[in-house]
C-alpha cells in the first residue's frame, strides 16, 4: 500500500516536471522561419522607348531631366567645339575654389594691367568682352555675371586665373573635374571656349547643365536678364529668352557662338519639381540654336513624365504569421524615373526568410534597371514581428 502511494507520488511529480519542462521548452524554443509572400515579382527588363522629339534642324543634340540624366539624343554625339558653354565649367570650378552663398558678393578681384591687356587682345580679336581698367575692383559675383550674361571671354580668363592662380591651374582642375563627374568626352583647352580645342558632346553638357542648376548662385545668375557692372555699366544676357517680354519657359543656361563651333545653346526649363536640360551644338547660327530650344523643350515636355515604379511605403510582400495576422514588407523610399508617357517599369523583388524582426528592419530589396541605371530601395518591415502567445506555443510543439 505504501509502495503504491509512493509510486503514485513519483508519477505525479514526474508528470509535473515534464509539464514544466515542456512549458519551458515551448516558451524558449526557436520559432519557425517565416517565409515571405511576394506580391509581385516581374523580372523582365524594359528597353527605353523612343521619344517623339522635334529636334532642331541642324547640330548635335541631347535632352535630359535634372536628376535623371540624358534621355534622348540626336546626331553623332562626337566631341565638337562648344564655344562659350565652356564658361559654365569656369563658374562651377570657381564656386568650388571660392564658394559663394546666395546674396553674397564675395571678395573683390583686383584688376591688373595683365587683365587689361587680356581685354584689349580679346577685343582686337573680335571676341565678346567687358571693359576693364587697371586698379578697378570687381566682386566675385559681378565677375560671374560679366562672364555668363554678356559672355565676356576676357573675364573667363581673368576669373579662372584669379581662382586657381593661373590659367593652366584652372585647366588642370577643369579637365580632372570633368572626368570625375562623368564627362568622359570633354576637353578644356581654354577658359572661354573661343579655342576650337575646347570640345564636348551634348550628352556630356547635359551633365554640366544639371550641375550648374544645382548651384543656387549659378542658377540665379543665368536667370538674370541684366546686371550693372563697374566701368562698363549695364550689361544684358545674350540668351534672349531670359528677357521677360519673350514670355518663354526657358530659364538659361548659356549660349555660345564661334566660327568653328557654330551656334550652341545649353538651356533649361522647369519640369515638374525639376528641370529639363537640353543642348544644341553646331547649329548653322546662334539664332537657329536659340529659336530651336523652345520647340525641342516643348516636345520633350509633352513626351516625358516622372514615373514612380517604387513609392515609399508601397507594399511588395508580407509575412503570414502561423499564430495569426501578417506583417507587410514595404519600400523604404521613392524610386522615380523620367520616361515616356505610359511607360511601365517592371521590378525585381527579393525578400528573405526571417524568424523575427523589429520595425523598419531591412529584409530585402526592390530593384530595376532603366536607361542604363540601376535603381535600388531597401524593403523593410512596416512593424515589428509580434511574438506568439504561450497557448500557441503550447499547442504547436
PyMOL commands that set and color helices and strands:
alter all, ss='L'
color gray80, all
select helices_A, chain A and resi 2-28+83-97+113-124+140-148+153-164+167-180+202-214+216-222+240-242+244-246+286-303+390-395
alter helices_A, ss='H'
color red, helices_A
select strands_A, chain A and resi 36-38+60-65+69-74+80-81+108-110+137-139+199-200+226-229+233-236+250-258+262-271+274-283+304-310+315-320+326-331+335-340+348-351+362-370+373-381
alter strands_A, ss='S'
color yellow, strands_A
deselect
rebuild
show_as cartoon
